[in-house]
Amino acid sequence: MKDDLRNTIFAARSGDRAAFDSLFARHLPALQAFLRCKVDGALAEKESIRDLAQSVCREVLQDLAEWEYRGEEAFRGWLFLQATRKIVDRYRYYKRARREASREEPLPADDDAELLQEYASLCTPSRHAEGSEQLARIESAMHRLPENQREAVLLSRLGGVPYADISRQLGTTESAVRGLVARGLARLAELLRQGSAEP
């Protein structure tokens, strides 16, 4: 399995389109789930999660030659850190540029079942809720977390990014990141319990 991933990465580096597609297909559902919980406001209105995910994948491919192979977890962590940088760049872009409303189009829907499967690492989805209803509840709860907790939870749970890398990204210590993840998951569970208790 490790050799398969290594070979796929090296083939993707060399321009093999099938290898590129295979490499990102295995990480795309988690990446889309991550982006849905990170993106809100103006950016969510302007760009689809699918387009953002594909853009991240294209940029990662451009930088793949500089990335040192250290296994699938390291690759996934690097992918999610790149996604975080992409989101920051896009938010900055929309703050600077004003786009005409007439150029905007409705955004396509994502696959609810795949996204719910990825969110299983964050919480235990209700068996009674419909897929789209459950997605909305989880994403709404995630957006209600303080930004630093949301970032730490998403990077660690969806991205599999090591605490050491998250601490560098957030400019804090590993123990602080552990605390952010623990408090974020506890708050997420509380918000979801409150939501399920509502009439």
MORA-V642483 format. One record per backbone hydrogen bond with DSSP energy under -0.5 kcal/mol. CO is the residue of the C=O (numbers start at 1). NH is the residue of the N-H. E is the energy in kcal/mol with one decimal. If there is no record, write none. Layout:
BEGIN
co->[CO:CO]
nh->[NH:NH]
e->[E:E]
END
This chain:
BEGIN
co->[1:2:3:4:5:6:7:8:9:10:11:12:15:16:17:18:19:20:21:22:24:24:25:27:28:29:30:31:32:33:34:35:40:40:41:42:43:48:49:50:51:52:53:54:55:56:57:58:59:60:61:63:63:64:67:71:71:72:73:74:75:76:77:78:79:80:81:82:83:84:85:86:87:88:89:90:91:92:93:97:100:101:110:111:112:113:114:115:116:117:118:119:119:123:130:131:132:133:134:135:136:137:138:139:140:141:141:142:146:147:148:149:150:151:152:153:153:154:154:155:162:163:164:165:166:167:167:173:174:175:176:177:178:179:180:181:182:183:184:185:186:187:188:189:190:191:192:193:194:195]
nh->[5:6:7:8:9:10:11:12:13:14:16:15:17:20:21:22:23:24:25:26:27:28:29:31:32:33:34:35:36:37:38:39:43:44:45:46:47:52:53:54:55:56:57:58:59:60:61:62:63:64:64:66:67:67:69:70:75:76:77:78:79:80:81:82:83:84:85:86:87:88:89:90:91:92:93:94:95:96:97:99:103:104:112:115:116:117:118:119:120:120:121:122:123:125:134:135:136:137:138:139:140:141:142:143:144:144:145:145:150:151:152:153:154:155:156:157:158:158:159:161:166:167:168:169:170:171:172:177:178:179:180:181:182:183:184:185:186:187:188:189:190:191:192:193:194:195:196:197:198:198]
e->[-2.2:-2.6:-2.8:-2.4:-2.8:-2.5:-2.5:-2.7:-2.5:-1.3:-2.3:-1.6:-0.8:-2.1:-2.7:-2.4:-2.6:-2.1:-2.1:-1.2:-0.7:-1.6:-0.5:-2.3:-2.8:-2.3:-2.4:-2.4:-2.4:-1.5:-1.3:-2.8:-0.9:-0.7:-1.4:-1.4:-2.4:-2.2:-2.9:-2.3:-2.3:-2.5:-2.3:-2.3:-2.2:-2.6:-2.2:-1.7:-1.5:-0.8:-0.8:-1.4:-0.7:-0.9:-0.5:-0.5:-2.0:-2.9:-2.6:-2.3:-2.5:-2.2:-2.1:-2.2:-1.9:-2.0:-1.9:-2.3:-2.2:-2.0:-2.3:-2.4:-2.6:-2.1:-2.1:-2.3:-1.5:-1.9:-3.0:-0.6:-1.5:-1.4:-0.8:-1.9:-2.6:-1.8:-1.7:-2.0:-0.7:-0.7:-1.4:-2.3:-1.7:-0.8:-2.9:-2.5:-2.1:-2.0:-2.5:-2.9:-2.3:-2.4:-2.5:-2.1:-0.8:-0.8:-0.5:-1.2:-2.7:-2.7:-2.1:-2.8:-2.7:-2.6:-2.3:-3.0:-0.6:-1.2:-2.1:-2.8:-2.1:-2.7:-1.5:-2.2:-2.8:-1.0:-2.6:-1.9:-2.4:-2.0:-2.4:-2.6:-2.6:-2.8:-2.6:-2.7:-2.1:-2.6:-2.5:-2.4:-2.1:-2.7:-2.4:-2.2:-2.5:-2.3:-2.0:-1.3:-0.8:-0.5]
END
